């Protein structure tokens, strides 16, 4: 297992390098600069600002200087907020984004697994068609459409839930979490249904039924362990996508998370903030994928055997 983890981590190093290189290149190719939207300043002041942030150096020199500082754990100062570092801004918005992602993932897993199991128990029946139709609707509705719809229905129409803010009341978290987790709940439901249908047709399930085990015991002790394998494989990328996909939801519901900082950095051409946030999210994706792989190996004895043989 340690060798498996070490191999995955070593593979992540060139991936992170490519992410940094592509992001650095794209933001430099984008029109405009970090100080173009400021009020008109004398040319001397503009040259001083460029020199302070090393923007007057050749691009390749800037890139290698950034890599050197990155190896020291320094993401640099924010161009838009020079009194704050990128690390400080990430640490400010990250707890809110993580909390929102956790609630959205919890909603997706609970609703998705329950719907998928219910649908798999009676395939091609009304019990199957209804949750799968709702799952398809969840996939088709993007968050920037679902969010305003929930605001109109539950916030403005029924006046039942808050429509903006965070931490004022527990209700602040309900609509953003549902909006962010709805599409992932739909994917989880379909994956659970497919995995459960495959497992329920296996010989060992028929053997368990022949021994007289109750349907509940067969489901909880035998079927779920194998049936949820596709969900576990999806959980790692889903957790990372929930965090990186919270940008729109945080903007719609005015949630003060990392996603809003990232969007503001993109509009302001805040190079260091864009790079730092992108690297941070890429690292999270690698970590979540690694955790999902470890959990999948633990759930599947065949994968453990193959790993030991290799």
Secondary structure, 3 states (H helix, E strand, C coil): CHHHHHHHHHHHHHHHHHHHHHHHHHHHHCCCCCCCCCCCCCHHHHHHHHHHCCCCCCHHHHHHHHHHHHHCCCCCECCCCCCCEHHHHHHHHHHHHHHHHHHHHHHHHHHHHHHHHHHHHCCCCHHHHHHHHHHHHHHHCCHHHHHHHHHHHHHHHCCCCCCCCCCCCCCHHHHHHHHHHHHHHHHHHHHHHHHHHHHHCCHHHHHHHHCCCCHHHHHHHHHHHHHCHHHHHHHHHHHHHHHHCHHHHHHHCCCCCHHHHHHHHHHHCCHHHHHHHHHHHHHHHHHHHHHHHHHHHHHCHHHHHHHHHC
